[in-house]
Amino acid sequence: MKHTYHPHHKIKRDGVIDDLALFAGIMSPAATLPQIYLVYSTQSSVGVSLFMWTAYNVVSAILLMYGIRHKLKPIIISQILWLIVQTPMMIAVFLF
């Protein structure tokens, strides 16, 4: 069965679940910060896969568009944060 999106359809907010989703969306990318620090502080990207970080970025861009289209704040925030932390990892592979 195909789901049709209706712009007038409002999603009911479930406080606890929505707050947890937003928290997870912020904490997951934040958990990547030590890896970024390690790569840049040691100037070594040994074992870091450019293919994987690029794939993550592509998926994040798609999910960000989805979140914007459906006005899903936890998705929008988390995917922006993922793009912010994934891009330096991709750059590190080229630099080191």
N, C-alpha and C positions, 0 to 999 in steps of 0.2 A: 504494500500500500504506500503510495507516494504522499509525503507530507508537504502541504502547501503552507508557505509562510505568509502570514497576514500581518501587515505593519500595525494594525490596530490591536493586535493580540498582545496583552501584557503578561509577562511572566510573574507569577506570584513569588515574592521574596520570602525565603525561609531563613531567618536571621542567623541561626547557628550554622547551618550548612553553607550559606553564602559567606559568612565570616571565616569559616574553616577553609573554603575554597580560595578566598583572597589570601589568607595566611599561607597556605601551601604554595600559592602562585608567587608569593614574595620570597619565601624561605628556600624553595628549590633552586632558583637561580643564585641566591645568596650563598648556598652551600658550595657553589662552584668557585667562589672567590679565592679560597685557599689554593686551589689548583692553578688559577691564573697567577697568583702571587708566586707560587713555586716555579712555574715555567719562566716568568720574567726575572725573578731573582737569581735563578741558576743559569739563565740564558740557554736553556736546553729544552727542546720540544721532543726529545727522544720518547717514543711510545705514544705520542699524540697523533691521532689520525686526522689529517686534513679532510679526508672523505667524510668521516663521521661528523665532525663539527660543521662542515658545509651542509650535510644532510639535515642536521639539527636546525641550522639557520633557515633552510628552505621550508621545513615543516613549521617552524615558528612563524615565518612570514605568512604561510597559508592559514594557520590558526589565528593569527592576528587579524587577517582579513575577515575570517569567519566571526571572530569576536566583535569586530567593529560592525559588521553587517547585522548582527543580532543584538548589538548593544549589551554584551556580556562583560561587565567590568572585570571580574576575576581573570577571564581569558585575555582581555586586552592588556591588563597590567602585567600579568605573568609573561606573556609573549614579548612585550616590549623589553622587560627585564632580561628574558632569555637572549634576545637579540643583542642586548648590551653586553652580556657576559660571554656569549659565544663568539662574537666578532673578534675580540682580542685574542682568543685562542687560535682562531684561524690566522690572524696576523702573526702570531708567535711562530707558527710553523714556517712561515716565509722568512722571518727574521732570524730564527735560531735553527 
